[in-house]
Amino acid sequence: MSRTVEHLLFYMPRLSRTSSSAWERQFAKDMARRAHWKNWTPTQKQQETMQGMVARLFNEDPLDVIEIEKAGPSAA
């Protein structure tokens, strides 16, 4: 399931407190802080990382998101 940037950023403060690794907690904290910057948008890599983190928060398989995206254009 692909989520909007706004949806991903909504969960960053929660992930900055609850993620299992220190790197993920710091990354989420940084993304939540940058969300308040004027004209800031996450890079593709940052957005992919946030997608995976939020997917894990809801116990979804982050690989499903990638597989669906890759399967969509080739099926057309």
PDB file of N, CA, C and O in Angstrom, chain B, residues numbered from 101:
ATOM      1  N   MET B 101       0.843  -1.185   0.000  1.00  0.00           N
ATOM      2  CA  MET B 101       0.000   0.000   0.000  1.00  0.00           C
ATOM      3  C   MET B 101       0.882   1.241   0.000  1.00  0.00           C
ATOM      4  O   MET B 101       1.709   1.421   0.894  1.00  0.00           O
ATOM      5  N   SER B 102       0.709   2.073  -0.978  1.00  0.00           N
ATOM      6  CA  SER B 102       1.488   3.300  -1.070  1.00  0.00           C
ATOM      7  C   SER B 102       0.750   4.426  -0.347  1.00  0.00           C
ATOM      8  O   SER B 102      -0.438   4.655  -0.574  1.00  0.00           O
ATOM      9  N   ARG B 103       1.466   5.113   0.513  1.00  0.00           N
ATOM     10  CA  ARG B 103       0.875   6.184   1.305  1.00  0.00           C
ATOM     11  C   ARG B 103       1.397   7.535   0.836  1.00  0.00           C
ATOM     12  O   ARG B 103       2.486   7.630   0.269  1.00  0.00           O
ATOM     13  N   THR B 104       0.616   8.571   1.077  1.00  0.00           N
ATOM     14  CA  THR B 104       1.046   9.926   0.725  1.00  0.00           C
ATOM     15  C   THR B 104       2.144  10.369   1.689  1.00  0.00           C
ATOM     16  O   THR B 104       2.296   9.808   2.775  1.00  0.00           O
ATOM     17  N   VAL B 105       2.892  11.361   1.286  1.00  0.00           N
ATOM     18  CA  VAL B 105       3.963  11.903   2.133  1.00  0.00           C
ATOM     19  C   VAL B 105       3.372  12.428   3.445  1.00  0.00           C
ATOM     20  O   VAL B 105       3.954  12.239   4.513  1.00  0.00           O
ATOM     21  N   GLU B 106       2.228  13.080   3.359  1.00  0.00           N
ATOM     22  CA  GLU B 106       1.595  13.623   4.570  1.00  0.00           C
ATOM     23  C   GLU B 106       1.248  12.502   5.549  1.00  0.00           C
ATOM     24  O   GLU B 106       1.429  12.645   6.759  1.00  0.00           O
ATOM     25  N   HIS B 107       0.751  11.395   5.018  1.00  0.00           N
ATOM     26  CA  HIS B 107       0.417  10.253   5.859  1.00  0.00           C
ATOM     27  C   HIS B 107       1.674   9.682   6.509  1.00  0.00           C
ATOM     28  O   HIS B 107       1.674   9.366   7.699  1.00  0.00           O
ATOM     29  N   LEU B 108       2.730   9.553   5.736  1.00  0.00           N
ATOM     30  CA  LEU B 108       3.988   9.030   6.272  1.00  0.00           C
ATOM     31  C   LEU B 108       4.530   9.940   7.368  1.00  0.00           C
ATOM     32  O   LEU B 108       4.956   9.469   8.423  1.00  0.00           O
ATOM     33  N   LEU B 109       4.510  11.243   7.114  1.00  0.00           N
ATOM     34  CA  LEU B 109       5.049  12.195   8.087  1.00  0.00           C
ATOM     35  C   LEU B 109       4.220  12.237   9.366  1.00  0.00           C
ATOM     36  O   LEU B 109       4.749  12.543  10.435  1.00  0.00           O
ATOM     37  N   PHE B 110       2.935  11.936   9.270  1.00  0.00           N
ATOM     38  CA  PHE B 110       2.072  11.910  10.443  1.00  0.00           C
ATOM     39  C   PHE B 110       2.583  10.902  11.481  1.00  0.00           C
ATOM     40  O   PHE B 110       2.482  11.140  12.685  1.00  0.00           O
ATOM     41  N   TYR B 111       3.130   9.779  11.008  1.00  0.00           N
ATOM     42  CA  TYR B 111       3.590   8.725  11.905  1.00  0.00           C
ATOM     43  C   TYR B 111       5.043   8.875  12.354  1.00  0.00           C
ATOM     44  O   TYR B 111       5.497   8.109  13.204  1.00  0.00           O
ATOM     45  N   MET B 112       5.772   9.826  11.816  1.00  0.00           N
ATOM     46  CA  MET B 112       7.180   9.964  12.181  1.00  0.00           C
ATOM     47  C   MET B 112       7.401  10.285  13.658  1.00  0.00           C
ATOM     48  O   MET B 112       8.300   9.696  14.259  1.00  0.00           O
ATOM     49  N   PRO B 113       6.629  11.189  14.280  1.00  0.00           N
ATOM     50  CA  PRO B 113       6.860  11.414  15.718  1.00  0.00           C
ATOM     51  C   PRO B 113       6.678  10.139  16.552  1.00  0.00           C
ATOM     52  O   PRO B 113       7.447   9.884  17.478  1.00  0.00           O
ATOM     53  N   ARG B 114       5.672   9.354  16.223  1.00  0.00           N
ATOM     54  CA  ARG B 114       5.447   8.090  16.942  1.00  0.00           C
ATOM     55  C   ARG B 114       6.611   7.131  16.726  1.00  0.00           C
ATOM     56  O   ARG B 114       7.089   6.498  17.667  1.00  0.00           O
ATOM     57  N   LEU B 115       7.060   7.029  15.480  1.00  0.00           N
ATOM     58  CA  LEU B 115       8.177   6.135  15.183  1.00  0.00           C
ATOM     59  C   LEU B 115       9.477   6.616  15.834  1.00  0.00           C
ATOM     60  O   LEU B 115      10.341   5.804  16.163  1.00  0.00           O
ATOM     61  N   SER B 116       9.618   7.923  16.019  1.00  0.00           N
ATOM     62  CA  SER B 116      10.827   8.442  16.660  1.00  0.00           C
ATOM     63  C   SER B 116      10.893   8.032  18.130  1.00  0.00           C
ATOM     64  O   SER B 116      11.964   8.063  18.737  1.00  0.00           O
ATOM     65  N   ARG B 117       9.755   7.650  18.699  1.00  0.00           N
ATOM     66  CA  ARG B 117       9.726   7.182  20.097  1.00  0.00           C
ATOM     67  C   ARG B 117       9.712   5.672  20.217  1.00  0.00           C
ATOM     68  O   ARG B 117      10.170   5.135  21.226  1.00  0.00           O
ATOM     69  N   THR B 118       9.188   4.957  19.196  1.00  0.00           N
ATOM     70  CA  THR B 118       8.928   3.529  19.372  1.00  0.00           C
ATOM     71  C   THR B 118       9.752   2.594  18.490  1.00  0.00           C
ATOM     72  O   THR B 118       9.716   1.382  18.705  1.00  0.00           O
ATOM     73  N   SER B 119      10.486   3.101  17.515  1.00  0.00           N
ATOM     74  CA  SER B 119      11.251   2.220  16.626  1.00  0.00           C
ATOM     75  C   SER B 119      12.289   1.437  17.416  1.00  0.00           C
ATOM     76  O   SER B 119      12.801   1.902  18.434  1.00  0.00           O
ATOM     77  N   SER B 120      12.585   0.247  16.927  1.00  0.00           N
ATOM     78  CA  SER B 120      13.495  -0.643  17.658  1.00  0.00           C
ATOM     79  C   SER B 120      14.957  -0.227  17.539  1.00  0.00           C
ATOM     80  O   SER B 120      15.736  -0.453  18.464  1.00  0.00           O
ATOM     81  N   SER B 121      15.342   0.374  16.422  1.00  0.00           N
ATOM     82  CA  SER B 121      16.757   0.736  16.266  1.00  0.00           C
ATOM     83  C   SER B 121      16.964   2.244  16.484  1.00  0.00           C
ATOM     84  O   SER B 121      16.084   3.061  16.212  1.00  0.00           O
ATOM     85  N   ALA B 122      18.134   2.567  16.973  1.00  0.00           N
ATOM     86  CA  ALA B 122      18.478   3.970  17.209  1.00  0.00           C
ATOM     87  C   ALA B 122      18.501   4.746  15.892  1.00  0.00           C
ATOM     88  O   ALA B 122      18.099   5.909  15.849  1.00  0.00           O
ATOM     89  N   TRP B 123      18.971   4.105  14.818  1.00  0.00           N
ATOM     90  CA  TRP B 123      19.027   4.782  13.522  1.00  0.00           C
ATOM     91  C   TRP B 123      17.623   5.166  13.054  1.00  0.00           C
ATOM     92  O   TRP B 123      17.414   6.287  12.590  1.00  0.00           O
ATOM     93  N   GLU B 124      16.660   4.249  13.171  1.00  0.00           N
ATOM     94  CA  GLU B 124      15.288   4.539  12.758  1.00  0.00           C
ATOM     95  C   GLU B 124      14.658   5.623  13.624  1.00  0.00           C
ATOM     96  O   GLU B 124      13.932   6.476  13.113  1.00  0.00           O
ATOM     97  N   ARG B 125      14.925   5.600  14.929  1.00  0.00           N
ATOM     98  CA  ARG B 125      14.385   6.645  15.809  1.00  0.00           C
ATOM     99  C   ARG B 125      14.931   8.009  15.405  1.00  0.00           C
ATOM    100  O   ARG B 125      14.179   8.982  15.351  1.00  0.00           O
ATOM    101  N   GLN B 126      16.236   8.093  15.119  1.00  0.00           N
ATOM    102  CA  GLN B 126      16.839   9.360  14.723  1.00  0.00           C
ATOM    103  C   GLN B 126      16.324   9.806  13.360  1.00  0.00           C
ATOM    104  O   GLN B 126      16.046  10.988  13.162  1.00  0.00           O
ATOM    105  N   PHE B 127      16.194   8.874  12.420  1.00  0.00           N
ATOM    106  CA  PHE B 127      15.688   9.188  11.090  1.00  0.00           C
ATOM    107  C   PHE B 127      14.263   9.748  11.186  1.00  0.00           C
ATOM    108  O   PHE B 127      13.951  10.768  10.571  1.00  0.00           O
ATOM    109  N   ALA B 128      13.406   9.079  11.956  1.00  0.00           N
ATOM    110  CA  ALA B 128      12.018   9.532  12.108  1.00  0.00           C
ATOM    111  C   ALA B 128      11.959  10.906  12.765  1.00  0.00           C
ATOM    112  O   ALA B 128      11.154  11.752  12.377  1.00  0.00           O
ATOM    113  N   LYS B 129      12.811  11.124  13.758  1.00  0.00           N
ATOM    114  CA  LYS B 129      12.855  12.427  14.427  1.00  0.00           C
ATOM    115  C   LYS B 129      13.276  13.519  13.442  1.00  0.00           C
ATOM    116  O   LYS B 129      12.710  14.612  13.443  1.00  0.00           O
ATOM    117  N   ASP B 130      14.263  13.221  12.611  1.00  0.00           N
ATOM    118  CA  ASP B 130      14.743  14.178  11.625  1.00  0.00           C
ATOM    119  C   ASP B 130      13.666  14.472  10.566  1.00  0.00           C
ATOM    120  O   ASP B 130      13.485  15.625  10.175  1.00  0.00           O
ATOM    121  N   MET B 131      12.959  13.444  10.107  1.00  0.00           N
ATOM    122  CA  MET B 131      11.896  13.643   9.108  1.00  0.00           C
ATOM    123  C   MET B 131      10.748  14.470   9.691  1.00  0.00           C
ATOM    124  O   MET B 131      10.184  15.322   9.005  1.00  0.00           O
ATOM    125  N   ALA B 132      10.403  14.219  10.958  1.00  0.00           N
ATOM    126  CA  ALA B 132       9.342  14.994  11.608  1.00  0.00           C
ATOM    127  C   ALA B 132       9.751  16.464  11.730  1.00  0.00           C
ATOM    128  O   ALA B 132       8.923  17.359  11.562  1.00  0.00           O
ATOM    129  N   ARG B 133      11.021  16.705  12.021  1.00  0.00           N
ATOM    130  CA  ARG B 133      11.512  18.082  12.142  1.00  0.00           C
ATOM    131  C   ARG B 133      11.516  18.772  10.783  1.00  0.00           C
ATOM    132  O   ARG B 133      11.086  19.919  10.661  1.00  0.00           O
ATOM    133  N   ARG B 134      12.004  18.070   9.761  1.00  0.00           N
ATOM    134  CA  ARG B 134      12.080  18.665   8.426  1.00  0.00           C
ATOM    135  C   ARG B 134      10.701  18.909   7.815  1.00  0.00           C
ATOM    136  O   ARG B 134      10.557  19.764   6.941  1.00  0.00           O
ATOM    137  N   ALA B 135       9.706  18.180   8.257  1.00  0.00           N
ATOM    138  CA  ALA B 135       8.352  18.353   7.724  1.00  0.00           C
ATOM    139  C   ALA B 135       7.842  19.772   7.955  1.00  0.00           C
ATOM    140  O   ALA B 135       6.958  20.243   7.239  1.00  0.00           O
ATOM    141  N   HIS B 136       8.394  20.443   8.945  1.00  0.00           N
ATOM    142  CA  HIS B 136       7.973  21.816   9.244  1.00  0.00           C
ATOM    143  C   HIS B 136       8.728  22.859   8.423  1.00  0.00           C
ATOM    144  O   HIS B 136       8.370  24.036   8.451  1.00  0.00           O
ATOM    145  N   TRP B 137       9.746  22.455   7.707  1.00  0.00           N
ATOM    146  CA  TRP B 137      10.515  23.391   6.897  1.00  0.00           C
ATOM    147  C   TRP B 137       9.714  23.789   5.665  1.00  0.00           C
ATOM    148  O   TRP B 137       9.048  22.963   5.043  1.00  0.00           O
ATOM    149  N   LYS B 138       9.793  25.052   5.333  1.00  0.00           N
ATOM    150  CA  LYS B 138       9.085  25.557   4.161  1.00  0.00           C
ATOM    151  C   LYS B 138       9.702  24.953   2.891  1.00  0.00           C
ATOM    152  O   LYS B 138      10.923  24.920   2.739  1.00  0.00           O
ATOM    153  N   ASN B 139       8.852  24.484   1.998  1.00  0.00           N
ATOM    154  CA  ASN B 139       9.241  23.933   0.690  1.00  0.00           C
ATOM    155  C   ASN B 139      10.102  22.682   0.763  1.00  0.00           C
ATOM    156  O   ASN B 139      10.775  22.350  -0.213  1.00  0.00           O
ATOM    157  N   TRP B 140      10.101  21.980   1.888  1.00  0.00           N
ATOM    158  CA  TRP B 140      10.876  20.738   1.983  1.00  0.00           C
ATOM    159  C   TRP B 140      10.039  19.572   1.489  1.00  0.00           C
ATOM    160  O   TRP B 140       8.863  19.448   1.831  1.00  0.00           O
ATOM    161  N   THR B 141      10.645  18.733   0.696  1.00  0.00           N
ATOM    162  CA  THR B 141      10.026  17.468   0.303  1.00  0.00           C
ATOM    163  C   THR B 141      11.077  16.377   0.453  1.00  0.00           C
ATOM    164  O   THR B 141      12.256  16.616   0.191  1.00  0.00           O
ATOM    165  N   PRO B 142      10.666  15.182   0.870  1.00  0.00           N
ATOM    166  CA  PRO B 142      11.657  14.112   1.054  1.00  0.00           C
ATOM    167  C   PRO B 142      12.185  13.614  -0.293  1.00  0.00           C
ATOM    168  O   PRO B 142      11.497  13.669  -1.312  1.00  0.00           O
ATOM    169  N   THR B 143      13.405  13.136  -0.266  1.00  0.00           N
ATOM    170  CA  THR B 143      13.975  12.519  -1.461  1.00  0.00           C
ATOM    171  C   THR B 143      13.281  11.182  -1.681  1.00  0.00           C
ATOM    172  O   THR B 143      12.565  10.695  -0.806  1.00  0.00           O
ATOM    173  N   GLN B 144      13.492  10.597  -2.844  1.00  0.00           N
ATOM    174  CA  GLN B 144      12.900   9.293  -3.146  1.00  0.00           C
ATOM    175  C   GLN B 144      13.352   8.246  -2.127  1.00  0.00           C
ATOM    176  O   GLN B 144      12.549   7.436  -1.664  1.00  0.00           O
ATOM    177  N   LYS B 145      14.624   8.266  -1.785  1.00  0.00           N
ATOM    178  CA  LYS B 145      15.183   7.303  -0.815  1.00  0.00           C
ATOM    179  C   LYS B 145      14.554   7.502   0.572  1.00  0.00           C
ATOM    180  O   LYS B 145      14.213   6.529   1.244  1.00  0.00           O
ATOM    181  N   GLN B 146      14.401   8.759   0.996  1.00  0.00           N
ATOM    182  CA  GLN B 146      13.776   9.040   2.287  1.00  0.00           C
ATOM    183  C   GLN B 146      12.325   8.558   2.296  1.00  0.00           C
ATOM    184  O   GLN B 146      11.853   7.983   3.276  1.00  0.00           O
ATOM    185  N   GLN B 147      11.635   8.802   1.196  1.00  0.00           N
ATOM    186  CA  GLN B 147      10.238   8.398   1.104  1.00  0.00           C
ATOM    187  C   GLN B 147      10.105   6.867   1.139  1.00  0.00           C
ATOM    188  O   GLN B 147       9.203   6.339   1.791  1.00  0.00           O
ATOM    189  N   GLU B 148      10.987   6.167   0.451  1.00  0.00           N
ATOM    190  CA  GLU B 148      10.970   4.706   0.471  1.00  0.00           C
ATOM    191  C   GLU B 148      11.239   4.171   1.877  1.00  0.00           C
ATOM    192  O   GLU B 148      10.615   3.202   2.310  1.00  0.00           O
ATOM    193  N   THR B 149      12.168   4.806   2.583  1.00  0.00           N
ATOM    194  CA  THR B 149      12.485   4.390   3.946  1.00  0.00           C
ATOM    195  C   THR B 149      11.282   4.610   4.856  1.00  0.00           C
ATOM    196  O   THR B 149      10.958   3.752   5.677  1.00  0.00           O
ATOM    197  N   MET B 150      10.624   5.754   4.711  1.00  0.00           N
ATOM    198  CA  MET B 150       9.436   6.030   5.523  1.00  0.00           C
ATOM    199  C   MET B 150       8.321   5.039   5.202  1.00  0.00           C
ATOM    200  O   MET B 150       7.615   4.590   6.105  1.00  0.00           O
ATOM    201  N   GLN B 151       8.156   4.695   3.921  1.00  0.00           N
ATOM    202  CA  GLN B 151       7.135   3.708   3.534  1.00  0.00           C
ATOM    203  C   GLN B 151       7.371   2.389   4.273  1.00  0.00           C
ATOM    204  O   GLN B 151       6.440   1.795   4.816  1.00  0.00           O
ATOM    205  N   GLY B 152       8.621   1.945   4.284  1.00  0.00           N
ATOM    206  CA  GLY B 152       8.952   0.700   4.960  1.00  0.00           C
ATOM    207  C   GLY B 152       8.722   0.762   6.456  1.00  0.00           C
ATOM    208  O   GLY B 152       8.213  -0.188   7.050  1.00  0.00           O
ATOM    209  N   MET B 153       9.095   1.881   7.071  1.00  0.00           N
ATOM    210  CA  MET B 153       8.928   2.024   8.513  1.00  0.00           C
ATOM    211  C   MET B 153       7.447   2.018   8.901  1.00  0.00           C
ATOM    212  O   MET B 153       7.059   1.363   9.868  1.00  0.00           O
ATOM    213  N   VAL B 154       6.631   2.741   8.154  1.00  0.00           N
ATOM    214  CA  VAL B 154       5.200   2.788   8.453  1.00  0.00           C
ATOM    215  C   VAL B 154       4.557   1.434   8.157  1.00  0.00           C
ATOM    216  O   VAL B 154       3.656   1.008   8.881  1.00  0.00           O
ATOM    217  N   ALA B 155       5.005   0.762   7.114  1.00  0.00           N
ATOM    218  CA  ALA B 155       4.475  -0.571   6.809  1.00  0.00           C
ATOM    219  C   ALA B 155       4.761  -1.523   7.968  1.00  0.00           C
ATOM    220  O   ALA B 155       3.892  -2.299   8.366  1.00  0.00           O
ATOM    221  N   ARG B 156       5.971  -1.465   8.504  1.00  0.00           N
ATOM    222  CA  ARG B 156       6.305  -2.323   9.646  1.00  0.00           C
ATOM    223  C   ARG B 156       5.493  -1.948  10.883  1.00  0.00           C
ATOM    224  O   ARG B 156       5.157  -2.812  11.693  1.00  0.00           O
ATOM    225  N   LEU B 157       5.180  -0.671  11.029  1.00  0.00           N
ATOM    226  CA  LEU B 157       4.358  -0.223  12.152  1.00  0.00           C
ATOM    227  C   LEU B 157       3.002  -0.920  12.125  1.00  0.00           C
ATOM    228  O   LEU B 157       2.449  -1.256  13.172  1.00  0.00           O
ATOM    229  N   PHE B 158       2.475  -1.134  10.935  1.00  0.00           N
ATOM    230  CA  PHE B 158       1.184  -1.792  10.781  1.00  0.00           C
ATOM    231  C   PHE B 158       1.326  -3.272  10.418  1.00  0.00           C
ATOM    232  O   PHE B 158       0.366  -3.904   9.976  1.00  0.00           O
ATOM    233  N   ASN B 159       2.521  -3.816  10.606  1.00  0.00           N
ATOM    234  CA  ASN B 159       2.810  -5.227  10.326  1.00  0.00           C
ATOM    235  C   ASN B 159       2.488  -5.620   8.896  1.00  0.00           C
ATOM    236  O   ASN B 159       2.002  -6.722   8.643  1.00  0.00           O
ATOM    237  N   GLU B 160       2.756  -4.726   7.970  1.00  0.00           N
ATOM    238  CA  GLU B 160       2.613  -5.035   6.557  1.00  0.00           C
ATOM    239  C   GLU B 160       3.977  -5.401   6.021  1.00  0.00           C
ATOM    240  O   GLU B 160       4.995  -5.003   6.588  1.00  0.00           O
ATOM    241  N   ASP B 161       4.014  -6.142   4.952  1.00  0.00           N
ATOM    242  CA  ASP B 161       5.269  -6.497   4.326  1.00  0.00           C
ATOM    243  C   ASP B 161       5.677  -5.357   3.397  1.00  0.00           C
ATOM    244  O   ASP B 161       4.999  -5.134   2.394  1.00  0.00           O
ATOM    245  N   PRO B 162       6.768  -4.616   3.689  1.00  0.00           N
ATOM    246  CA  PRO B 162       7.160  -3.497   2.833  1.00  0.00           C
ATOM    247  C   PRO B 162       7.529  -3.935   1.417  1.00  0.00           C
ATOM    248  O   PRO B 162       7.488  -3.125   0.491  1.00  0.00           O
ATOM    249  N   LEU B 163       7.887  -5.206   1.238  1.00  0.00           N
ATOM    250  CA  LEU B 163       8.206  -5.685  -0.105  1.00  0.00           C
ATOM    251  C   LEU B 163       6.962  -5.755  -0.980  1.00  0.00           C
ATOM    252  O   LEU B 163       7.066  -5.650  -2.202  1.00  0.00           O
ATOM    253  N   ASP B 164       5.784  -5.930  -0.377  1.00  0.00           N
ATOM    254  CA  ASP B 164       4.551  -5.941  -1.150  1.00  0.00           C
ATOM    255  C   ASP B 164       4.361  -4.625  -1.885  1.00  0.00           C
ATOM    256  O   ASP B 164       3.886  -4.603  -3.020  1.00  0.00           O
ATOM    257  N   VAL B 165       4.732  -3.532  -1.239  1.00  0.00           N
ATOM    258  CA  VAL B 165       4.592  -2.214  -1.858  1.00  0.00           C
ATOM    259  C   VAL B 165       5.456  -2.138  -3.106  1.00  0.00           C
ATOM    260  O   VAL B 165       5.004  -1.649  -4.142  1.00  0.00           O
ATOM    261  N   ILE B 166       6.672  -2.607  -3.022  1.00  0.00           N
ATOM    262  CA  ILE B 166       7.593  -2.565  -4.155  1.00  0.00           C
ATOM    263  C   ILE B 166       7.108  -3.490  -5.269  1.00  0.00           C
ATOM    264  O   ILE B 166       7.125  -3.116  -6.441  1.00  0.00           O
ATOM    265  N   GLU B 167       6.675  -4.699  -4.902  1.00  0.00           N
ATOM    266  CA  GLU B 167       6.229  -5.653  -5.913  1.00  0.00           C
ATOM    267  C   GLU B 167       4.997  -5.162  -6.657  1.00  0.00           C
ATOM    268  O   GLU B 167       4.900  -5.347  -7.870  1.00  0.00           O
ATOM    269  N   ILE B 168       4.067  -4.548  -5.965  1.00  0.00           N
ATOM    270  CA  ILE B 168       2.857  -4.025  -6.598  1.00  0.00           C
ATOM    271  C   ILE B 168       3.215  -2.902  -7.552  1.00  0.00           C
ATOM    272  O   ILE B 168       2.695  -2.844  -8.666  1.00  0.00           O
ATOM    273  N   GLU B 169       4.103  -2.004  -7.123  1.00  0.00           N
ATOM    274  CA  GLU B 169       4.507  -0.894  -7.975  1.00  0.00           C
ATOM    275  C   GLU B 169       5.201  -1.401  -9.237  1.00  0.00           C
ATOM    276  O   GLU B 169       4.965  -0.878 -10.326  1.00  0.00           O
ATOM    277  N   LYS B 170       6.053  -2.415  -9.100  1.00  0.00           N
ATOM    278  CA  LYS B 170       6.767  -2.948 -10.260  1.00  0.00           C
ATOM    279  C   LYS B 170       5.822  -3.730 -11.166  1.00  0.00           C
ATOM    280  O   LYS B 170       5.968  -3.706 -12.388  1.00  0.00           O
ATOM    281  N   ALA B 171       4.855  -4.424 -10.569  1.00  0.00           N
ATOM    282  CA  ALA B 171       3.936  -5.231 -11.363  1.00  0.00           C
ATOM    283  C   ALA B 171       2.929  -4.354 -12.109  1.00  0.00           C
ATOM    284  O   ALA B 171       2.468  -4.731 -13.186  1.00  0.00           O
ATOM    285  N   GLY B 172       2.582  -3.200 -11.558  1.00  0.00           N
ATOM    286  CA  GLY B 172       1.567  -2.336 -12.163  1.00  0.00           C
ATOM    287  C   GLY B 172       1.913  -1.890 -13.568  1.00  0.00           C
ATOM    288  O   GLY B 172       1.139  -2.178 -14.481  1.00  0.00           O
ATOM    289  N   PRO B 173       3.039  -1.196 -13.810  1.00  0.00           N
ATOM    290  CA  PRO B 173       3.359  -0.711 -15.152  1.00  0.00           C
ATOM    291  C   PRO B 173       3.619  -1.829 -16.152  1.00  0.00           C
ATOM    292  O   PRO B 173       3.305  -1.673 -17.332  1.00  0.00           O
ATOM    293  N   SER B 174       4.184  -2.954 -15.717  1.00  0.00           N
ATOM    294  CA  SER B 174       4.488  -4.019 -16.665  1.00  0.00           C
ATOM    295  C   SER B 174       3.217  -4.745 -17.102  1.00  0.00           C
ATOM    296  O   SER B 174       3.175  -5.336 -18.181  1.00  0.00           O
ATOM    297  N   ALA B 175       2.181  -4.699 -16.259  1.00  0.00           N
ATOM    298  CA  ALA B 175       0.925  -5.369 -16.593  1.00  0.00           C
ATOM    299  C   ALA B 175       0.139  -4.577 -17.639  1.00  0.00           C
ATOM    300  O   ALA B 175      -0.715  -5.132 -18.331  1.00  0.00           O
ATOM    301  N   ALA B 176       0.428  -3.288 -17.749  1.00  0.00           N
ATOM    302  CA  ALA B 176      -0.334  -2.422 -18.662  1.00  0.00           C
ATOM    303  C   ALA B 176       0.101  -2.568 -20.090  1.00  0.00           C
ATOM    304  O   ALA B 176      -0.445  -1.906 -20.973  1.00  0.00           O
TER     305      ALA B 176
END
